[in-house]
Amino acid sequence: MAQLTHIAADGSARMVDVSAKPVSQREALASGRIDLQPATIELIASERIAKGNVFATARIAGIQAAKQTAQLIPLCHTLGLSHVEVNLTSDETGVAVECRARTTAQTGVEMEALTGVSVALLTIYDMCKAVDKTMRIGEIKLMKKTKTAIPANAAEQSGSS
């Protein structure tokens, strides 16, 4: 079994030191879902939720949350995100949310993608709670993460054009 990276030898919590790791391009995709009543889905689609446009608000909330992950999750590194995208799709039983986050850094970006999904779903819940008492958030998971090495001469190549 792999050793937990955020636990020091004495059992205390610690932030992982990534200073020796090379910078690489990283991307993560997370997803989640909120189950809603059909009437709630209709209200969202027709923009008749009293608090406003649910999808637009949830999308902005997810993007903002991804950018604030290090303030929310104590041992996460602060990352400069190069891209965050939140997509929402509804069907007859609820709304699926996906968040894709990208960075060029020494550590991964999966917590940012998961945070973006989670807060987008919580925003939908908040906006619809007056009309739907049966909502259920779930299925939040990391779908994919990638790491691509940056060639050593990449800086030279980009500066020569």
C-alpha positions, 0 to 999 in steps of 0.5 A: 500500500502506498504511503500517505504523503501528507502524514509526517513520520511522527503522524502529524499532518504536513504539506508535501515539499514539491520543490525538487519536482520538475514543472510540468503541464497538468490537467484534471477532469472531475465530475459530480451530479445532483439529483432533482425533481423533474419540476425543478429541472423545468424551472431551471431550464425556463430560468424561473428559479427565484435566485436567477440563472442557475447554470450561469451562477453555478459555472462562475461559482465552480470557477471561483472555487477552483481558484480558491482551493488552497484557501479551502483545503489546508494542505493544498499548494497554491496554484496559478491556474491557466484554465478552468472550465465548468460544464453543466448538463441536465437530464430528466433526473438531475444535473451533471457537472464537470470541471476541467482545470489546467496548470503548469506546476510542480504538483497536480490540479485534481483538487482544484477540479474536484473543488470546482465540481463540489461548489458548482453542485452546492450552488445548484443546491442553494439556488433550488432549495426553496423549491426542491426538498429532495435534492441529493448531491453525489458521484463526485469523482476524479475522472482523469488527470494527466501530466506532460513533461515540458521539454528542457528547451521549450523556453528557448523555442518559445523565445525564438519566434 
